[in-house]
Amino acid sequence: MIKGWWWACRHVLGIAEHAVSWRERVIATAVAGVGVLMVALLSQQFMSELAAPSFWLVASMGASAVLVFAVPHGALSQPWPVLAGQSFSALAGLLVVHLLGPSLLAGALAVALAIAAMHSLRCIHPPGGATALSVVMLADSGHMPDWSYMLNPVLLNSLLMVLLAVVLNAPFAWRRYPVAWAFRKAGVIKGASLAPESPFTAKQLRLAFDELGSMIDISDDELQALFQALRRQQVDDVLSEQDLQVGRYYSNGEVGERWSVRRIIDASEPGARRPQLIVKTVAGPGRGDMQVVSRQAFLSWGKYPVVPDGGVWRRFEEGDLDLK
């Protein structure tokens, strides 16, 4: 009961079920620190004529650093979102503050206009909202930025951030930046074996995103790789005699109209001459049907156990016996 309640809370709060390795955490921490320091030093070098240190580095670059160094393959972390998202958000802030002057309303409008611009230009980058707001806050503090602020320091900082993300992530093959380089397909040469085909086409992927209708922070290349990894995991899903328990639910692992779930209602005694199961189809084609099948036939049909959870079927995990 407590486990189910805690799982539901984690799901609502968005607490990830998985965590990255310690190696990845250390690398992300180190390269982010080095990256931000180098952006600051290089920007200061290029802009040494400015007296105010706050103009050397835009505060929202700290958030950009989290994306490009900790989530280098995310859709919101790629070069176009970083460069265009930051620059056009700065422009949005400049337009609003020069038209309306600094105020609470101007701050809200600057962020709203930045979001509209990023959506229209397909360059959603969350730190851009902070950049737009920072323009208004600078003006409110008595430092009205001129139109060059979009290029210097915002675009300069962004460009340095992207270049450093390329350089600092390059030594680590699994996190190279941008994502297209991490999943770059090797050229086909004579005698070379071809990689497996993509699990879905670009058109299918676009239609799937259109169906969802919301922004998802995962790049196309990374989504393809994730899908392939999941398929490799599923290949290892094989039911054994020890997995078959009375009262438990099982899925055939299919998709669409072929998917079904069956429950073992009863089983023959161990050592019986004809090891059989009484099963009931609880979801999918033939729902409600009862039948007697051999254990071998059921093992050939089923892929893995599942549990009903909150109106959906979920893969069975250790500790889920109380959810049967």
N, C-alpha and C positions, 0 to 999 in steps of 0.2 A: 504493500500500500504506500509506504513511505517512498520506496524507489520510484513507483509510478508518479507520485506527486512531484518528486524532485525532477524527474525526467520532463514532465510537462512544464515546470517552471523554467528549466533550462531552455526548452524549445521556444517558449514565449519570449524569454529575455534575449534569445539569440546567442547563447553561449555555445561555442563550437564544440562538437563532439571529439574532434581530433586536435592534436597539438603538433607543431613542427618539432624536429629534432633539436637537441642541444647544439649540435654543430651549426644548424641553420640559424639558430638564435644568436649564437656568438658572432657568426659572420655578418648577419644583418646589423647587429649592434656596432661592430667595428667599422664596417664600410660606411654606415650612416654617419658616425661621428667624424670619420676622416673626410667624407664627402661634404658635409656641412662646413667643416673648418676650411677646406680648400675653396669652396664657393665663396666664403666670406673673405678669405685672403686674396683670391684672384679678383673679386669684385672691388675690394679696397684698392688693389693695385691699379685697376683700370679707372677708378673713380677717386683717386687720391686728392683731386682738387676740391672735393666736397668736404665741408667741415663737419657735418653731422654724421656720426657713425651709423645712425639708424637708417641712413639712405644707402649704405653699402649693401645691406642685406634685408630683403623683405621678410617679415616674421613668418608669413605663410609658407616660406620655403622649408621650414621645419616640418610642416605637414607633407609637403611634396617629397621630402627626404624619406619619410615613413613609407610612402607609396613606392618610390623607385628603388629603395634599398631593402625594404622588408617584404614588399609584395611586387617584385619586379615584373611578374608576368600578368598582373591584373590589367583589365581593360582600361582602368582609370589611370594607370601608371605609365602608359606608353608615351613616346615622344610627342605625338600630336596633341593629346590631351594636356600634357605638361606645358608645352610651349604656347599653344593657342588658348588653352583654358586660362592660364595665368595672364597672358597678354590682353585678351579680350575682356577678361574680368576687370583688369586695371582700367581699360578704356571705358567700361561701363561705369565704374566709380568716378572717373574723371568727367564723363558727360554729365552725370547727375550732380556732382558737387559744383561744377562750373555753371550749371543752369539754376540750381536751387540753393546753393550754399550748403554748409554743414548743418545737419539737424538729424533728429531721430528718424524722421520720415525719409530724408535723403539716404541714410544708411540702409534702411529697409528696401528702398527702391533700387539702390545700387546692387544689393545682393540679388534681388529679383531679376533685374535686367541682366546680370551676369549669368544667372541660371538659364534664362531664355536664350542668351547668345550661345552658351555652351551646348545647349540642347540642339539649337539650329545648326551649329557648325560641327556637331558630333565630336565634341572635345570636352565632355564632362570631366572635370577635375575638381574635387571638393575643396582643396585649398584656394581655388579661384574665388569662392565666396568670401573667404577671409581677406583676400587681396582687395576685392572691391570695397569691402567695409573699411579696410585700413586706409584707403584713400580719403574717405570721408572723415575718419578719425584724425588723420594728419592735418586736414584742413581745419578741423575743429580745434586742434591744439595750436593753431597759428602758423602752421607750415603748409600753406596751400601749394600742393604739387602742380607743376606745369604739365603740358601735354607730353613732354619728353619722358615723364615718369613711366609711361607704358613701355618705352624701349630701355630706359636706363633708370632704375635698376631692374625692373620686373623681367623684361625679356632677357637681359644679360644674365641675371641670376638663373632663370629657367634654362637657358642654353648651357650654362656651365653645369647645372645640375644634371642635365641629360647626358652631356659628354662625360662627366665623371661617373655617372651610372654605367655607361658603356665600359669605361676603363676599369673601374673597381669591381664590377661583376664578371668581367671577362675571364679571370683565372678559374672561375667555378662553372664548369660546363653545364651543370643542371640549373643555373640561375642567370645565364647570360642575358643581357639586355641590349636591344628590345626583344620582346618575346619571339619575333620572327626569326631571330638568330639562334635562339635556344632550341627551336624546333625546325631548324633549316633542314630541308630534305637533301640528302646527298645526291650528287649528279650520277646518272646512270652510266656505267662504263661496261665494256664488254666483259662478260663473265660474272658481273656483280649480281647479287640477288636483290630482288625488289622488295621494298617494305610493304606491309599489308595495306590494303586499300583503306581510305578514310571511311569511318563508320557511317557518315552521312555527307551529303553534298552541301556546298555553300548556300544553295537555294533553300534546301530543307532547313538548314540552320537559321537562315533569315526568317523563314515562315514560322519556325518554332518561337523565335524571339518576338515576332509580331503577335503571335497568339498569346504569349504571356503579357505583352504590353507594358513591361516595366524594365528599368535599367538593371543589368546584371553585371557585376564587376568580375568578369572572366573573359579572357580573349578567345577568339575562335580557335587558334592553335592549341591553347591550353585545354580548351573544352574537348577538342578531338583527342588529345593525349589522355585526358582524364577518362573519357569514355572507353578508350582502348585498355587502360589500366583496369577499369571496372570489369570489362569483359574477360580479361586475363584472370582476375580474381574469381569470376563466376565459373570459369572452366574447372576450377578445383573443387567446386561444390558437388559432392557426391554423397548421397545418403548411404548409410550402412545399416545393418541389422540393429545395431545398438541405438541408432537414432529413432527407431520406430517405437512410439509409446502410445498407449491407449489414452484418448482424450486430447492429444496434441493435433494441431493443424499443420498442413503441408501444402506448399505451392509447387506448381509444375514449372515455374520460372519463365513462362511464356509471356508474350505481350499481346495486347489487343484482344480480339475475340477468342483467342485460343487459351488465354490465361484462366486458371481455375484454382480453387482451394478445396482440399478435402480433409475431413477429420476422421481419425481412426476411432470408431465406436467400440469395437471389441476385437480380440485376437485369439487365435487358437492357443492351446496350452503349449509351453516349451516342449520340444521333442515330439510334437504331433506328426503323424505320417504325412499329412497334407497341411503345411504351414500356411494358414489363410488369415485374411483380415476382413472385417466388416467396416466399410468406409461410407461416409456420407459426403456428397458434394455440397459445400456451403456457399460457394461463389463461382460464377462463371457458367458455362454451358452445362445444362443438366442439373441446375441447382435444386437441391432437395432430394435427389436420387440416392438410393441406398444400393450398395452392391457388395458382393463377396469377391475378393481378388486374392491372388497369391501374393506372398511377400515379395517375390522376385518381380512380379508385374508392377507392384506399387513402387518398388525401388527404381525401376526403369522409368516410371512416370514422374515421380517426385524429384525435386531438386534440393529443397531446403525447408526446414520448419518455419512457420510464421506465427505471429500472435495478433489478435485484434487489439488495437490501441487507438482510442480517440476517434473512432469512426473510419480508421484506415487499417490496412494490414501492414505489419512491420516484420522485418526479418527477426527471427528468434535469436536472442543472445543469452549468455549465461546470466542467471538470476531472474529470468522472465517466467519462471514456473508459476508465480503467483498471478500472472496475467492470463493464464490459459482460460 
